[in-house]
């Protein structure tokens, strides 16, 4: 796998992974688990079905998941930029950037405030599009796969996630951790393109003397 690693000179270490694991366990048990348990009350309040017969067709489910990605992407992009503001960065988002060369578990390595703030975007899509409990499971699965992929630190060929249009990918987000600014989008790169926050990434690829990086993404 080493040949696919983006930042070749920054290998993962057991110490870093243990540090990441400790915070993840705290986050999972004391922040995320209460939110997950709260989905029971959510389904009861909004009358979300969970029986087999009312599962929507696959194409409806696919559109709902795509809609969730769009809603979460908008929320994450703009709140992510706010967290990078000089007045807030060192108090909250700096925790996530402890790892300049990310690996998969870093996807959820964050300050508790950030976990709640950025994590809210995950639930907004459910509020807009959820018509069945299965949709929550599938959305959660794909969102986890996506965020682990972009934080993996590896640009793996034939990645099925790249079938998503305008997908950011690991190389795009890896630059965000290496540079600390720009490339704020979690899933789709259109906001970065529209608002010019991918300019430093384009300049970086240009300095490499090749457009290969842009083509891979």
C-alpha positions, 0 to 999 in steps of 0.5 A: 500500500505504501506506493499509494500513500499521498504523503510518503514521508509521513508514515503512521505510528502506533503512538498516533493511532493510540492517541486517536483511538482514545479520543474516538472512544470518548466521542463514541460513548459520550457524544455519538451514542446518546445521539444514536439512541435518540434516533428512537425518539426521532422515529417515534416523533416523526412516525418513521416506519421500519417494517420491511414492506414500506422500504422504498425502492432502491432508486428512491433510496439512492436519491434520498442518500444523494440528497443527504450528501448535498445537504451535509456538504453545504452545512459542512463546507461553510461551518468548516470555514467558520471553524478555521477562522482565527478567533475559533480555530485554536479552541476547537478545530485545531484538535482535528488538525493534530494530524497533518498526514491523516489516516482513516480513524482521523475522520472522527478525531475532533473536539467534542464541540466540532463533533456536535457542530459538524455532525449536525449536518448529518442529521439535517439530511435525515430531517429533509429526506428520511421516509424509512429507518433503513435510509438512516442505516444506508446514509450512515454507512455511506457517510462513514465510508466517504469520510474515512476514504478522504481521510485515509491518506491513500490515493487508491486506484479504482476507488468506487467512491470516485463514481460520485460526481465532483467527489473530493477524494483523499488527495484533495482532502489530504492537501487540506490537512497538509496546508491547513487552509483551502479544500474545505468541502467534505464530499463534493468540490463544487463549493471550493471551485465556486468560492475559489478555496481550491486555489492553493491546491491548484497552485500546489499541483502546478508547482509539482510540474504536472496536472496528474494530481488534478486528474486523479481527483 
